[in-house]
Amino acid sequence: MSRARWLAPVVAFVALAFLVAVLPSFISAFRAQQLAYVAIYLIALIGLNVLTGYTGQISLGHGAFMAIGGYTTAILIADHGVKDIWTIPIAGILTGVVGFLFGIPALRLSGLYLALATFAIAVSMPAVIKRFEGFTGGGSGINLFGLPDLTASLTPVTVLGRELTFNDWLYYLCWTIALVGYVVAWLLLRGRTGRAFRAVRDSETAAQSSGVSLPKYKTLAFGVSAAYAGVAGSLFAIATTFVNPDTFPIALSILLLVGVVVGGLGSLVGLIAGAVFIQFLPIWSQEVSKSPGAPAIVSGVVLIALMFVLPMGFAGLLARVRTLTKR
């Protein structure tokens, strides 16, 4: 790869990291919390795009993988006194293993059948959570607010000489992990593994004839994607300070897929726009239309219009801008 092609994404990433670092000084704590949720969704979208955008395996069950990560964190904090930061990698590893194991029987499925199989996980997850009430808290859920192992929930925390409230701490925590996850995914997809993923997506027959192991890379994509979702679910539990079956509804899985499509399938660049879309569109729709049920209609209309204008998502828009700039 030429030096110029390496330099542009690196400069853009450094600029984004700088913006993330200084932004809390210019916004309220409430906005910082909202932007923390954007980072959480970004992490989940990166994982889903690895599976759907780069490997071509449609998943409608990533809300369930987020639930596994969220409940892992909640149980470790509430029942075992583990510090919230240490539960995040544990949640990611555990969920990644679950995703990898699910990817083994999913090898026999593709297309619509795979989508339905993953959607079945999202549908059954609330019932499974309620079934093991002694472990998960059932319908009542698990409350984390006020626990000493939840950083900055009771008193501000000092980091690098700066005192951070819970919302500011949450903002920096989520965006730090999101940026690190972005770099890891970028390096993974730029290498041999990424080329194998794209080969599987474009043609499984051609990929197999070229020496690409379909079972290896398809299950690996499921594991990596689920691990990202587990980390996002862990951060979601920390951000909400409470988990129950309604924290990770069935609609969350569909919303994540919408975010990937809006950001751009097979591209990491536009996923921030996808995360902003799924975080703020419901809020904006509620402000525009006050009547019940209207926000869903507004969201649907905006999504349809966006797909007409940007069929390749925001990543396609950025590609057009680059092409016009070169011309």
C-alpha positions in Angstrom: 0.0 0.0 0.0 1.3 3.4 -0.9 2.3 5.9 1.8 -0.4 8.3 0.8 -3.1 5.7 1.3 -1.8 4.9 4.7 -1.4 8.5 5.7 -5.0 9.7 5.0 -6.8 7.3 7.4 -4.1 7.8 10.1 -4.5 11.6 10.0 -8.3 11.2 10.1 -8.1 8.9 13.1 -5.8 11.2 15.0 -8.1 14.2 14.3 -11.1 12.1 15.5 -9.2 11.1 18.7 -8.3 14.7 19.3 -11.9 15.8 18.9 -13.0 13.0 21.3 -10.5 14.2 23.9 -11.5 17.9 23.9 -15.2 17.7 23.3 -16.4 17.2 26.9 -15.0 20.6 27.7 -17.6 22.2 25.4 -20.7 20.1 26.1 -22.9 19.4 29.0 -22.7 16.2 31.1 -26.1 15.1 29.5 -24.7 15.4 26.0 -21.5 13.5 27.1 -23.8 10.6 28.2 -25.6 10.6 24.9 -22.3 10.6 23.0 -21.1 7.7 25.2 -24.1 5.7 23.9 -22.9 6.6 20.4 -19.6 5.0 21.2 -21.3 1.9 22.5 -23.4 1.5 19.4 -20.2 2.1 17.3 -18.5 -0.9 19.0 -21.5 -3.1 18.3 -21.7 -1.9 14.7 -18.0 -2.6 14.0 -18.5 -6.2 15.1 -21.7 -6.6 13.1 -20.1 -5.1 10.0 -17.2 -7.7 10.3 -19.8 -10.4 10.1 -22.4 -9.0 7.7 -20.5 -6.3 5.7 -17.2 -8.2 5.2 -18.1 -11.8 5.5 -21.7 -11.7 4.1 -23.4 -13.5 6.9 -26.6 -11.7 7.9 -27.3 -11.5 11.7 -30.4 -10.4 13.4 -29.3 -11.6 16.8 -26.6 -9.2 18.0 -28.9 -7.7 20.6 -28.8 -11.1 22.3 -25.0 -11.1 22.2 -25.1 -7.6 23.8 -27.4 -9.0 26.4 -24.9 -11.8 27.2 -22.1 -9.2 27.7 -24.4 -6.9 29.7 -25.5 -9.6 32.1 -21.9 -10.9 32.5 -20.9 -7.4 33.7 -23.9 -7.0 35.9 -23.5 -10.4 37.6 -19.8 -9.9 38.2 -20.3 -6.5 39.7 -23.4 -7.1 41.8 -22.7 -10.7 43.0 -19.0 -11.1 42.9 -17.7 -7.5 43.6 -15.5 -7.3 40.4 -14.5 -3.8 39.4 -16.5 -2.7 36.3 -13.5 -2.1 34.1 -12.3 -5.7 34.6 -15.7 -7.1 33.6 -15.5 -5.6 30.1 -12.8 -7.9 28.7 -14.4 -10.9 30.5 -17.7 -10.1 28.8 -16.1 -9.7 25.4 -14.2 -13.1 25.7 -17.2 -15.0 27.0 -19.5 -13.6 24.3 -16.9 -14.2 21.7 -16.8 -17.9 22.7 -20.6 -18.1 22.6 -20.6 -16.5 19.1 -17.8 -18.9 17.9 -19.8 -21.9 19.2 -23.0 -20.6 17.5 -21.0 -20.2 14.3 -20.3 -23.9 14.1 -23.9 -25.1 13.5 -24.5 -21.9 11.5 -22.1 -23.2 8.9 -24.9 -25.1 7.3 -27.0 -22.0 6.9 -26.8 -18.9 4.7 -28.8 -16.0 3.6 -32.4 -15.8 4.9 -32.1 -19.0 6.9 -29.1 -17.7 8.8 -30.9 -14.5 9.5 -33.9 -16.3 10.9 -31.6 -18.5 13.0 -29.9 -15.5 14.6 -33.2 -13.8 15.0 -34.4 -16.8 17.0 -31.7 -16.1 19.5 -32.8 -12.5 20.0 -36.5 -13.7 20.4 -35.6 -16.4 22.9 -33.1 -14.4 25.0 -35.7 -12.6 27.2 -37.4 -15.9 28.0 -34.1 -17.5 28.9 -33.2 -14.5 31.2 -36.5 -14.8 33.0 -36.2 -18.6 33.3 -33.0 -18.4 35.3 -34.3 -15.8 37.8 -32.0 -16.8 40.6 -29.0 -16.0 38.4 -30.1 -13.1 36.3 -32.7 -11.5 38.5 -35.6 -12.5 36.2 -37.9 -9.7 35.2 -36.8 -7.5 38.0 -33.2 -7.4 36.7 -30.0 -6.4 38.4 -29.5 -2.9 39.8 -25.9 -1.5 39.7 -26.5 2.0 40.8 -24.6 3.0 43.9 -22.4 0.0 44.0 -18.8 0.8 45.0 -17.4 -1.3 42.1 -19.2 1.0 39.6 -16.5 3.7 38.9 -17.6 7.3 39.6 -21.2 6.3 40.4 -21.0 7.7 44.0 -18.1 10.1 43.9 -16.1 11.6 41.0 -12.9 9.9 39.9 -9.6 11.7 39.2 -7.9 10.7 35.9 -4.6 12.4 34.8 -5.3 15.2 37.3 -8.8 15.9 36.1 -11.9 15.2 38.2 -14.5 13.3 36.2 -18.2 12.8 37.0 -19.9 9.6 36.1 -21.1 10.9 32.7 -17.7 12.3 31.8 -16.0 9.1 32.9 -18.5 7.0 30.9 -17.8 9.2 27.8 -14.0 8.7 28.0 -14.3 5.0 28.8 -16.7 4.2 26.0 -14.8 6.3 23.4 -11.4 5.0 24.4 -12.6 1.4 23.9 -14.4 2.3 20.7 -11.3 3.9 19.2 -9.1 0.9 20.2 -11.7 -1.5 18.8 -11.8 0.5 15.6 -8.0 0.2 15.2 -8.0 -3.5 15.9 -10.8 -4.1 13.4 -9.0 -1.9 10.8 -5.7 -3.9 11.2 -7.6 -7.2 11.1 -9.5 -6.4 7.9 -6.5 -4.9 6.1 -4.6 -8.1 6.4 -4.9 -11.7 5.3 -7.9 -12.4 7.5 -9.8 -9.4 6.0 -9.0 -10.6 2.5 -10.3 -14.1 3.4 -13.5 -12.5 4.8 -14.1 -10.6 1.7 -13.5 -13.6 -0.5 -16.1 -15.6 1.5 -18.5 -12.7 1.0 -18.0 -12.4 -2.7 -18.1 -16.1 -3.6 -17.8 -19.0 -1.2 -17.0 -21.4 -4.1 -14.2 -19.2 -5.5 -12.9 -18.6 -2.0 -12.8 -22.4 -1.2 -11.1 -23.1 -4.6 -8.4 -20.5 -3.7 -7.6 -22.3 -0.4 -9.7 -20.3 2.0 -11.2 -22.5 4.7 -14.9 -21.6 5.0 -15.5 -23.2 8.4 -12.4 -21.5 9.9 -13.2 -18.0 8.7 -17.0 -18.0 9.0 -16.8 -19.2 12.6 -14.0 -16.7 13.3 -16.1 -13.9 11.9 -18.9 -14.9 14.3 -16.6 -15.0 17.2 -15.0 -11.6 16.5 -18.4 -10.0 15.8 -19.9 -11.5 19.0 -16.9 -10.3 21.1 -17.5 -6.7 20.0 -21.2 -7.0 20.8 -20.3 -8.4 24.2 -18.0 -5.4 25.0 -20.8 -3.1 23.8 -23.3 -4.9 26.0 -21.0 -4.6 29.0 -20.6 -0.9 28.5 -24.4 -0.6 28.0 -24.9 -2.2 31.4 -22.4 0.1 33.0 -24.0 3.2 31.3 -27.6 2.3 32.3 -26.5 1.0 35.8 -29.4 -1.5 35.4 -30.2 -4.6 33.3 -33.4 -6.5 32.8 -34.9 -8.3 29.7 -36.2 -5.0 28.4 -32.7 -3.4 28.4 -31.9 -5.6 25.3 -35.2 -5.8 23.4 -35.7 -7.7 20.1 -35.8 -4.4 18.3 -32.2 -3.7 19.3 -30.9 -6.4 16.9 -32.8 -4.9 14.0 -31.7 -1.4 15.0 -28.0 -2.5 14.8 -28.5 -3.9 11.3 -30.1 -0.6 10.3 -27.0 1.2 11.7 -24.7 -0.9 9.6 -26.7 -0.3 6.4 -26.8 3.4 7.1 -23.1 3.6 7.8 -22.2 1.4 4.8 -21.8 -2.3 4.5 -18.2 -3.4 4.1 -16.7 -0.2 5.4 -15.6 1.0 8.8 -15.5 4.7 7.9 -19.2 5.4 7.9 -20.1 3.5 11.1 -19.9 6.5 13.3 -22.7 8.1 11.2 -24.6 4.8 11.7 -24.1 5.0 15.4 -25.2 8.6 15.6 -28.2 7.7 13.4 -29.6 5.0 15.7 -28.9 7.0 18.9 -30.4 10.3 17.9 -33.1 9.5 15.3 -35.5 8.2 17.9 -34.9 11.2 20.0 -35.4 13.6 17.1 -38.5 11.7 15.9 -40.0 12.0 19.4 -39.4 15.8 19.4 -40.9 16.3 16.0 -44.0 14.2 16.5 -45.6 14.3 19.9 -48.4 11.7 19.3 -47.8 8.0 20.3 -46.6 5.7 17.5 -45.5 8.7 15.3 -41.8 8.4 16.1 -41.6 5.0 14.6 -43.3 6.3 11.4 -41.0 9.2 11.2 -38.0 7.0 11.7 -39.2 4.7 8.9 -39.8 7.5 6.5 -36.3 9.0 7.2 -34.7 5.6 6.7 -36.4 5.0 3.4 -35.5 8.5 2.2 -31.9 8.0 3.3 -31.6 4.7 1.4 -32.9 6.4 -1.8 -30.4 9.2 -1.5 -27.5 7.2 -0.1 -28.0 3.5 -1.2 -24.4 2.7 -0.2 -24.7 4.5 3.1 -22.5 7.3 4.4 -19.4 5.3 3.3 -20.7 5.6 -0.3 -21.1 9.4 0.2 -17.5 9.7 1.4 -16.3 7.6 -1.6 -18.1 10.0 -4.0 -16.5 13.0 -2.3 -13.0 11.4 -2.7 -13.7 10.7 -6.3 -14.8 14.3 -7.0 -11.8 15.6 -5.1 -9.4 13.6 -7.3 -11.1 14.7 -10.5 
